[in-house]
Amino acid sequence: ILQNWVDWKDKLGPRPAVLRFEQQVIPLLEEECRTLDSWEDLSEAERNRWLQSDFLFILDEFSALYSSVCCWNFDGEEVAFSIKQGMERYLYQDINRSVQKRGWFQLDVIIPFDTEFDNDVHQSVDVDRRYDCEQKIVRVDHVGLKSMEGHPMRIARVVISA
């Protein structure tokens, strides 16, 4: 994220979602990179705390920003398309591969405006009536997690279209 952030931020400009991510997540992310550097020195309790709080917060916030970029792309903003692809690749390929390799969990892959709402694996927290794509997920507030065997561990909290 840190390697691409400056480019993404410059292209997207000072929008509220971008500013929130820069102010609340980037400083934490930089600190968490240092935590990962000393991963072997952490106790099991410290590792679990990090996974359950800090790492999930970062994933949720990144997913929220990714959802905003998907909305801008859906609205036809040309600059959002390549950023959407980069964020999608980072979240659902790079991060997902990394957490699976460690045997932690797998991410529930949700592509806003493509993924249909499924009451069995998603929890709708709101409905957005601005978009004409019925029952599609338009925003992810909390990333869904599955066990390595594919069983839900954390239900994705999403906003759907009406």
Secondary structure, DSSP 8 states (H G I E B T S, - for coil): -HHHHHHHHHHH-S-HHHHHIIIIIHHHHHHHHHHHHTGGGS-HHHHHHIIIIIIHHHHHHHHHHHHHHHHHHHTT-HHHHHHHHHHHHIIIIIIHHHHHHTTS-EE----TTTSB--TTTEEEEEEETTSS-TTBEEEEEE--EE-TTS-EEE-EEEEEE-
